[in-house]
């Protein structure tokens, strides 16, 4: 029973760290978006969202490289 509760606590700690990381990165990504995205078609919107995501990833990569 103690082993089972230890495993459960450990699992929830890992999941909470993962959830916090996802929420933080999603918030940073949303903050980078412009307030209004003018897209005429679904394809145009998809391209703009993809470009914002790539820009965010490049920014994070640059931050990681500047730390080293």
N, CA and C of each residue as an Amber inpcrd file, in Angstrom:
protein
   204
   0.8270000  -1.1920000   0.0000000   0.0000000   0.0000000   0.0000000
   0.8720000   1.2570000   0.0000000   1.9580000   1.2420000   0.7680000
   2.8640000   2.3960000   0.8050000   3.5430000   2.5900000  -0.5460000
   3.8960000   1.4880000  -1.1730000   4.5410000   1.5710000  -2.4800000
   3.5760000   2.1460000  -3.5070000   2.3340000   1.7210000  -3.4470000
   1.3260000   2.2090000  -4.3790000   1.1090000   3.7130000  -4.1990000
   1.0290000   4.1780000  -2.9580000   0.8250000   5.6060000  -2.7220000
   2.0620000   6.4110000  -3.1390000   3.2500000   5.8600000  -2.9510000
   4.4790000   6.5340000  -3.3830000   4.4920000   6.6890000  -4.9020000
   4.1010000   5.6420000  -5.5940000   4.0580000   5.6820000  -7.0580000
   3.0300000   6.7180000  -7.5150000   1.8900000   6.7660000  -6.8830000
   0.8540000   7.7430000  -7.2330000   1.3480000   9.1690000  -7.0120000
   1.9770000   9.4290000  -5.8590000   2.4960000  10.7710000  -5.5850000
   3.5550000  11.1650000  -6.5950000   4.4410000  10.2460000  -6.9170000
   5.4990000  10.5230000  -7.8880000   4.9100000  10.8050000  -9.2590000
   3.9050000  10.0360000  -9.6430000   3.2500000  10.2380000 -10.9310000
   2.6150000  11.6210000 -11.0000000   1.9300000  12.0410000  -9.9460000
   1.2730000  13.3500000  -9.9450000   2.2870000  14.4900000  -9.9300000
   3.4270000  14.3040000  -9.2570000   4.4730000  15.3350000  -9.2740000
   5.0010000  15.5340000 -10.6870000   5.2480000  14.4430000 -11.3740000
   5.7570000  14.5170000 -12.7510000   4.7200000  15.1510000 -13.6640000
   3.4580000  14.7410000 -13.5450000   2.4020000  15.3070000 -14.3740000
   2.2080000  16.7980000 -14.1010000   2.3090000  17.2180000 -12.8530000
   2.1570000  18.6350000 -12.5230000   3.2950000  19.4680000 -13.0980000
   4.5200000  18.9500000 -13.0570000   5.6480000  19.6650000 -13.6640000
   5.4520000  19.7890000 -15.1680000   5.0050000  18.7240000 -15.7920000
   4.7590000  18.7350000 -17.2340000   3.6420000  19.7120000 -17.5860000
   2.5660000  19.6900000 -16.8240000   1.4430000  20.5940000 -17.0590000
   1.8740000  22.0500000 -16.9170000   2.6550000  22.3450000 -15.8830000
   3.1220000  23.7190000 -15.6700000   4.0030000  24.1760000 -16.8240000
   4.8660000  23.3030000 -17.3010000   5.7360000  23.6320000 -18.4240000
   4.9250000  23.9190000 -19.6820000   3.9420000  23.0870000 -19.9400000
   3.0890000  23.2750000 -21.1260000   2.3200000  24.5890000 -21.0130000
   1.7320000  24.8550000 -19.8560000   0.9620000  26.0850000 -19.6790000
   1.8350000  27.3220000 -19.8180000   3.0520000  27.2790000 -19.2690000
   3.9610000  28.4200000 -19.3670000   4.3430000  28.6850000 -20.8120000
   4.7310000  27.6500000 -21.5210000   5.1300000  27.8340000 -22.9130000
   3.9670000  28.2610000 -23.7950000   2.7770000  27.7470000 -23.5300000
   1.6050000  28.1500000 -24.2950000   1.2880000  29.6260000 -24.0430000
   1.4120000  30.0700000 -22.8000000   1.1750000  31.4760000 -22.4820000
   2.1680000  32.3810000 -23.1960000   3.4280000  31.9690000 -23.2380000
   4.4460000  32.7600000 -23.9460000   4.1480000  32.8030000 -25.4390000
   3.7130000  31.6910000 -25.9830000   3.3770000  31.6310000 -27.4070000
   2.1960000  32.5400000 -27.7240000   1.1700000  32.5070000 -26.8910000
  -0.0030000  33.3520000 -27.1040000   0.3750000  34.8280000 -26.9900000
   1.2780000  35.1610000 -26.0770000   1.7050000  36.5520000 -25.9100000
   2.4180000  37.0760000 -27.1570000   3.0540000  36.1880000 -27.9100000
   3.7550000  36.6110000 -29.1310000   2.7990000  36.9030000 -30.2780000
   1.6080000  36.3060000 -30.2650000   0.6570000  36.5230000 -31.3540000
   0.1970000  37.9720000 -31.3710000  -0.0640000  38.4530000 -32.5500000
  -0.6580000  39.7800000 -32.6350000  -2.1140000  39.6850000 -32.1780000
  -2.6870000  40.8090000 -31.8160000  -4.0560000  40.8040000 -31.2950000
  -5.0740000  40.4310000 -32.3660000  -4.8000000  40.8250000 -33.6130000
  -5.7080000  40.5240000 -34.7170000  -4.9170000  39.8750000 -35.8430000
  -5.3770000  38.7390000 -36.2890000  -4.7480000  38.0630000 -37.4220000
  -5.7060000  38.1850000 -38.6010000  -5.2780000  38.9230000 -39.6080000
  -6.1180000  39.1010000 -40.7900000  -5.7570000  38.0170000 -41.8040000
  -6.6220000  37.0470000 -41.9440000  -6.4170000  35.9760000 -42.9050000
  -7.7020000  35.8080000 -43.7130000  -7.5510000  35.7050000 -45.0120000
  -8.7090000  35.5920000 -45.8900000  -9.2110000  34.1560000 -45.9700000
  -8.2980000  33.2010000 -45.8730000  -8.6910000  31.8030000 -46.0150000
  -8.1740000  30.9820000 -44.8380000  -8.6650000  29.7600000 -44.7370000
  -8.1830000  28.8510000 -43.6970000  -6.7090000  28.5360000 -43.8960000
  -6.3090000  28.3960000 -45.1660000  -4.9110000  28.1020000 -45.4700000
  -4.0230000  29.2680000 -45.0290000  -4.4780000  30.5000000 -45.2620000
  -3.7130000  31.6750000 -44.8450000  -3.5670000  31.7410000 -43.3350000
  -4.6340000  31.4230000 -42.6170000  -4.5830000  31.3980000 -41.1650000
  -3.6160000  30.3220000 -40.6850000  -3.6690000  29.1620000 -41.3160000
  -2.7580000  28.0680000 -40.9470000  -1.3050000  28.4730000 -41.1440000
  -1.0230000  29.1390000 -42.2550000   0.3460000  29.5810000 -42.5290000
   0.7960000  30.5870000 -41.4780000  -0.0700000  31.5350000 -41.1290000
   0.2990000  32.5330000 -40.1190000   0.5380000  31.8840000 -38.7620000
  -0.3090000  30.9480000 -38.3740000  -0.1060000  30.2590000 -37.0970000
   1.1800000  29.4480000 -37.0990000   1.4610000  28.8110000 -38.2230000
   2.7020000  28.0480000 -38.3450000   3.9150000  28.9670000 -38.2270000
   3.8580000  30.1140000 -38.8790000   4.9820000  31.0560000 -38.8170000
   5.1790000  31.6060000 -37.4040000   4.0760000  31.8990000 -36.6990000
   4.2030000  32.3380000 -35.3110000   4.8530000  31.2530000 -34.4560000
   4.4620000  30.0120000 -34.6760000   5.0240000  28.9040000 -33.9100000
   6.5050000  28.7270000 -34.2090000   6.8880000  28.8400000 -35.4650000
   8.3040000  28.7360000 -35.8330000   9.0910000  29.8820000 -35.2120000
   8.5340000  31.0900000 -35.2490000   9.2060000  32.2440000 -34.6540000
   9.4020000  32.0410000 -33.1540000   8.3970000  31.5130000 -32.4910000
   8.5180000  31.2460000 -31.0560000   9.6150000  30.2130000 -30.7920000
   9.6350000  29.1440000 -31.5770000  10.6540000  28.1090000 -31.3910000
  12.0520000  28.6550000 -31.6340000  12.2080000  29.5180000 -32.6310000
  13.5120000  30.1320000 -32.8850000  13.9180000  31.0380000 -31.7320000
  12.9690000  31.7570000 -31.1670000  13.2540000  32.6190000 -30.0240000
  13.7220000  31.7930000 -28.8290000  13.0220000  30.7050000 -28.5450000
  13.3960000  29.8420000 -27.4270000  14.7680000  29.2150000 -27.6730000
  15.0080000  28.7840000 -28.8980000  16.3070000  28.1960000 -29.2460000
  17.4240000  29.2050000 -29.0520000  17.1790000  30.4520000 -29.4430000
  18.1710000  31.5070000 -29.2680000  18.4410000  31.7550000 -27.7980000
  17.3810000  31.7410000 -26.9710000  17.5470000  31.9320000 -25.5320000
  18.3640000  30.8000000 -24.9170000  18.1050000  29.5880000 -25.3450000
  18.8370000  28.4300000 -24.8290000  20.3130000  28.5210000 -25.2300000
  20.5770000  28.9040000 -26.4650000  21.9570000  29.0080000 -26.9390000
  22.7020000  30.1510000 -26.2730000  22.0090000  31.2390000 -25.9180000
  22.6840000  32.3570000 -25.2780000  23.0290000  32.0440000 -23.8410000
  22.3480000  31.0970000 -23.2280000  22.6460000  30.7010000 -21.8510000
  23.9590000  29.9260000 -21.8020000  24.2030000  29.1270000 -22.8130000
  25.4090000  28.2740000 -22.8170000  26.6470000  29.0360000 -23.0910000
